[in-house]
Amino acid sequence: MVITVVDAAIAAGRVPNNTSADYLNESRDRETIIIIFFVYGLTFVFVNFRIWSRVFLIKRFGLDDGLAVLSLILTIPFLVISYKLTEIGSTRHYAYLQYVMSEDDVGHNQSWDVLGHIFYTTVMLLCRLSGLAFYYDICSSHPGFLLSMKILAGILVTTYIPQLFVFIFHCVPISGLRWPYEFQPEWAATRCIPWGVVYRINSSLSFVCDVLLFILPVSMLHSLYLSRRRKIQLACVILPGIFVIGISAARLILITQCQWDADHSWEYGPLLAVEVSEIGFTLIALSIPGIKPLFDKMVLHKDLHGSSWSISQRRRIITFRPRGSKKRHHEGV
């Protein structure tokens, strides 16, 4: 007979009589891990198609592509940390953390959680800067959009700093990556910002950044000289990021709800899945424009040699509608 850690904790008398073994053994770890690795696998495919299209078809590898690749690489540590957190039971019921998890694993849970969200916050910044670099390539010749992009870049970097610091300096005295629970002895010796407040600050700023990043193309579509058909095509290419805003909002709602839930660790698994999905679908949304030349060549069998896919050509053929001017159509995109 195999003795589980739950059985051992019950035998040692660490578990109250009103907490059953079945309850402590409940787990959604498998579903969480499947979602996390499926989303990353899908993202990996999209980003690689994008890079293949840019390098071999467009013959160009830009800053936006480099940032996308760096984001994809730095997501791997977050995936590994997420997997380790589920493996030690961080996504189980709070009673599991309190009565079953070893002291070492409780410490690992706290450290990996903070470290993982530092990676998450950094990767999201790189993803957004990649999107901003793509927008810059398209319409940097327009003074209004150029100013908007500079302001947005400043906002992205400025909001990253409090997001990072709130995880590092969440306790006084500074506890580094440790974040003691109420049931631990060191809880009484430290003053910490409640975890719900930390996550809500991070999620709120992240949501604002996502909204600003993916609303900008709407203004671009309004200002470009394009026919309705061309605008619809462009919208289908650069606006899937609206879905990312929905994911970001879902993360904020989930954190707000479980902040007041005594069994908040039970929602930690879905939270990790949502966070990986936010990273993944941001990269997917920003990779679709880069994949379009590959789609045109392989599916629509278009000749790209005479097309206007290079950035320098795009800058020459894209024009903007001044205020008060009549609508004109430009079919160069």
Number of C-alpha atoms within 10 A of each C-alpha: 3 5 7 10 15 21 16 13 17 18 10 10 11 13 21 10 9 6 13 12 15 9 13 20 15 13 17 15 18 12 12 22 20 12 17 23 16 15 21 21 12 13 22 18 13 22 24 16 19 24 23 17 21 22 14 11 16 19 11 14 14 17 16 23 23 14 20 28 21 15 24 21 13 16 22 13 14 23 21 12 20 24 18 16 24 21 14 16 23 26 27 26 21 19 18 25 22 17 18 22 20 15 12 8 16 22 17 18 25 18 18 20 21 21 19 21 21 18 20 23 20 18 22 24 22 24 24 27 21 26 25 23 19 21 21 17 18 18 22 16 15 14 10 10 18 15 12 12 20 13 11 19 18 12 15 24 13 11 16 19 12 15 22 18 12 18 22 18 16 22 19 12 11 14 16 15 20 20 26 21 17 10 11 11 10 12 13 11 10 15 15 18 15 12 15 16 15 16 20 18 16 21 23 17 18 23 21 16 23 24 17 15 22 24 15 17 17 12 11 17 17 12 16 20 22 23 14 10 10 17 17 12 12 16 15 12 18 21 19 17 24 18 15 24 24 15 21 25 19 18 25 21 15 17 22 16 13 17 19 10 12 11 14 17 21 22 21 22 25 21 20 26 21 21 21 23 22 25 27 27 23 27 27 24 23 29 26 21 17 24 21 18 22 22 15 13 14 10 10 10 10 14 10 15 10 7 12 16 18 16 16 11 14 16 17 13 14 18 20 18 15 10 7 6 7 7 14 13 13 15 12 16 19
